[in-house]
Every structure is written in C-alpha cells, then in structure tokens.
Amino acid sequence: MIDKLKSITQADTRRWIAILSVVFVFSILSLLCFKDIPENNIQLVSNILSLVIGASIANVYGFYFGDSEGKKPDADDTEPA
C-alpha cells in the first residue's frame, strides 16, 4: 500500500480535487432539489449556492485551462525593435 501512495503524482492529486469539487457541487444541487427552503431564507441560500458553484467552476476551469508556468520570453522579444 505504501508503494501505491508513493506512485501518486501531483497531477493525480489535482485531478481528484477537481473531481471531488464537481461531485460536491452536484450533490448540493441534488440535495436542494428535494429539501424545502423556508421563504425567508431563499435569498440567503441563493447567494451561498451561487458563491459555491461559481468558485467551484472557476477552480476547475483554472486547473484545466490555466497556465502556472507563465509566459517565457521568445527569441524575438529580446531583440530591440
């Protein structure tokens, strides 16, 4: 079992965090479909739900489409114009 834990890469960990965050958001959505919300708490639940879903989607998109290495200068950028 220790050998399996040592073989887990950083990419695997990031992938599992992204999957778990998506599953968490969908589980909250499915729970809210079957749970009655009191009238005076609808706005609060809507705001919290928007925050959680927006943050989760932003994190997943940032993970898959983000650039953590930054832009490297090209050979043409070093020459004066």
N, C-alpha and C positions, 0 to 999 in steps of 0.2 A: 504494500500500500504506500509506503514511503517513496518507492520508485515512481509510482504514478503521480504523486504530488510534486515530485521534482521535475517531471516531464511537462507540467502545466506551464505554458508560456504567458507572457504579459498580454498577448493578443487574445488568448483564450479567456483570460480573466476579464478583459474589456468586453468581449463578445457576450459572456454570461451576464455581466452587469447590464448591458443593453437589453438582453432578452428578458431579464428579471424586471427591469423597469417597465417594459412594454406589457408584460403579464400583469404587473401590479396595477397599471392604469386600466387595463381591460377588466380586471377583477373589481376595481372600484366602480367602473361604469355598470357592470352587470349587477353589482350589489345595489346600486341606486335605482336600477330598473324595478326591483322587487321590494324596496323599502319605501314606506310612506314618509314624506318630509312634511313637518308642520309648516303652516302658512307663513309664520313669522320668521322662519329660518331658510326660506327658499333662496333669498338673495345671498346670504352667507354661504350656503352650500354651493351655489353657482359660482361665486367668487373663488372659493377654495378649489373647486373642481377645475376651473379654468386655469388657475395657477399651477396645479399639479400636472394637468395634461400638457399645458404649454411648456413647462420646464422639462418634462419627460421627453416630449417630442424634440425640443431644442437640443437636449443632451444626446439623443440617439442620432439626430442629423449631424450634430457637431462631431460625434465619434466617427461616423461612416464617411462624411464628406469634408471634414476639417483637415487642416494642414498643420501638423505640430512641428514640422521641421523648419518652416519659414522659407522665404524666398532666398535662393542662393544667387549671388551676382553672376551674370553671364559674362562671357569674354568680351562682348561688345560694350557692356556697361562700364568697363574700366578705361576705355579709350576716351579721350576728350572729344567733344562734339565739334 
